[in-house]
Amino acid sequence: MKILLPVDGTPSALFAVQYALRLRQEGLDASYVLANVQTPPSLYEVVTAHDAAVLDDVRRAAGADLLAPAEALLEAAGASWESEVAGGEPGHVLVDLVETYGCDAVIMGTQEEGEGVGPVAMALLEHCPVPVTVVRPPVPAEPQADLEP
């Protein structure tokens, strides 16, 4: 089974990678595709850079930096994976990557603020041709007040 793991550098994305690795530890025969999607450059970036190749290099390097912690987790686990830094609208690009790499499933984290299902996860849930699992990290336990009378 080949699983797409979208990684945006957030702790919840890394938690989703760890979840995917737990499935592998429990016996799932899986390989992974790590994907980071860089949004298109803003008009300001285009005007100030004057060179599309420079923007591409910067985005590719930024994506590689964001993928590095997830790659380290997969390396430590002895898992098989491929990595891709792509550019465009994340929801559409990730669906395209599922098809390009022949993925059987997607496992991804929730959005950070509010920990709800964000627009990228919603796009995948609505348009992805394979099952999508959205993994929520555990909520830290609230410290309990001392209940002495």
C-alpha positions as semicolon CSV with decimal commas, in nm:
position;residue;x (nm);y (nm);z (nm)
1;M;0,000;0,000;0,000
2;K;0,130;0,346;-0,091
3;I;0,023;0,632;0,137
4;L;0,048;1,003;0,061
5;L;0,158;1,207;0,363
6;P;0,110;1,583;0,311
7;V;0,363;1,771;0,525
8;D;0,346;2,144;0,591
9;G;0,592;2,170;0,879
10;T;0,329;2,174;1,155
11;P;0,333;1,943;1,456
12;S;0,001;1,791;1,347
13;A;0,152;1,694;1,010
14;L;0,437;1,517;1,189
15;F;0,186;1,349;1,419
16;A;0,011;1,213;1,107
17;V;0,346;1,074;0,985
18;Q;0,395;0,906;1,323
19;Y;0,042;0,763;1,300
20;A;0,120;0,621;0,955
21;L;0,436;0,464;1,094
22;R;0,238;0,307;1,381
23;L;0,013;0,140;1,123
24;R;0,327;0,000;0,962
25;Q;0,452;-0,127;1,300
26;E;0,119;-0,300;1,348
27;G;0,168;-0,493;1,025
28;L;0,052;-0,272;0,738
29;D;0,284;-0,322;0,441
30;A;0,320;0,042;0,339
31;S;0,548;0,278;0,157
32;Y;0,504;0,653;0,167
33;V;0,503;0,964;-0,048
34;L;0,588;1,277;0,146
35;A;0,449;1,588;-0,021
36;N;0,486;1,957;0,045
37;V;0,292;2,200;-0,170
38;Q;0,418;2,556;-0,196
39;T;0,151;2,809;-0,284
40;P;0,202;3,020;-0,598
41;P;0,417;3,332;-0,559
42;S;0,244;3,658;-0,476
43;L;0,251;3,948;-0,718
44;Y;0,498;4,122;-0,486
45;E;0,735;3,822;-0,500
46;V;0,713;3,807;-0,879
47;V;0,781;4,180;-0,916
48;T;1,073;4,187;-0,672
49;A;1,241;3,863;-0,780
50;H;1,238;3,935;-1,156
51;D;1,331;3,572;-1,215
52;A;1,092;3,278;-1,198
53;A;1,383;3,036;-1,153
54;V;1,487;3,214;-0,833
55;L;1,134;3,184;-0,695
56;D;1,123;2,815;-0,788
57;D;1,457;2,752;-0,615
58;V;1,345;2,934;-0,298
59;R;1,016;2,743;-0,285
60;R;1,185;2,409;-0,353
61;A;1,437;2,475;-0,072
62;A;1,160;2,584;0,168
63;G;0,962;2,269;0,088
64;A;1,269;2,049;0,137
65;D;1,330;2,208;0,479
66;L;0,969;2,139;0,580
67;L;0,995;1,776;0,466
68;A;1,323;1,708;0,651
69;P;1,173;1,620;0,995
70;A;0,924;1,378;0,836
71;E;1,201;1,221;0,627
72;A;1,404;1,173;0,947
73;L;1,110;0,991;1,110
74;L;1,071;0,760;0,810
75;E;1,446;0,701;0,791
76;A;1,463;0,610;1,161
77;A;1,176;0,365;1,113
78;G;1,341;0,201;0,812
79;A;1,042;0,286;0,594
80;S;1,044;0,324;0,217
81;W;0,945;0,669;0,087
82;E;0,963;0,923;-0,190
83;S;0,947;1,301;-0,148
84;E;0,793;1,570;-0,366
85;V;0,789;1,948;-0,338
86;A;0,525;2,085;-0,572
87;G;0,375;2,423;-0,639
88;G;0,016;2,533;-0,679
89;E;-0,313;2,522;-0,493
90;P;-0,253;2,253;-0,226
91;G;-0,588;2,070;-0,246
92;H;-0,572;2,023;-0,623
93;V;-0,201;1,945;-0,632
94;L;-0,232;1,677;-0,362
95;V;-0,513;1,505;-0,552
96;D;-0,291;1,511;-0,861
97;L;-0,002;1,363;-0,660
98;V;-0,225;1,079;-0,537
99;E;-0,292;0,989;-0,900
100;T;0,066;1,049;-1,021
101;Y;0,222;0,828;-0,755
102;G;-0,057;0,567;-0,754
103;C;-0,132;0,618;-0,385
104;D;-0,390;0,399;-0,215
105;A;-0,465;0,636;0,074
106;V;-0,387;0,975;0,230
107;I;-0,306;1,034;0,596
108;M;-0,282;1,395;0,705
109;G;-0,299;1,615;1,013
110;T;-0,558;1,872;1,109
111;Q;-0,507;2,242;1,068
112;E;-0,321;2,396;1,360
113;E;-0,548;2,679;1,468
114;G;-0,856;2,531;1,629
115;E;-0,742;2,182;1,521
116;G;-1,040;2,146;1,290
117;V;-1,047;2,013;0,937
118;G;-0,890;2,283;0,726
119;P;-0,950;2,379;0,363
120;V;-0,681;2,146;0,226
121;A;-0,820;1,844;0,412
122;M;-1,172;1,940;0,302
123;A;-1,059;1,956;-0,061
124;L;-0,910;1,610;-0,031
125;L;-1,215;1,470;0,146
126;E;-1,436;1,606;-0,133
127;H;-1,222;1,529;-0,440
128;C;-0,968;1,259;-0,362
129;P;-1,026;0,924;-0,535
130;V;-0,878;0,728;-0,241
131;P;-0,959;0,716;0,133
132;V;-0,840;1,015;0,336
133;T;-0,766;0,986;0,707
134;V;-0,741;1,311;0,902
135;V;-0,548;1,254;1,223
136;R;-0,598;1,480;1,524
137;P;-0,308;1,497;1,771
138;P;-0,389;1,414;2,130
139;V;-0,512;1,701;2,341
140;P;-0,270;1,773;2,625
141;A;-0,419;1,687;2,960
142;E;-0,524;1,984;3,169
143;P;-0,339;2,000;3,499
144;Q;-0,585;1,913;3,772
145;A;-0,622;2,149;4,063
146;D;-0,536;2,019;4,406
147;L;-0,866;1,903;4,553
148;E;-0,775;1,917;4,923
149;P;-1,061;2,026;5,152
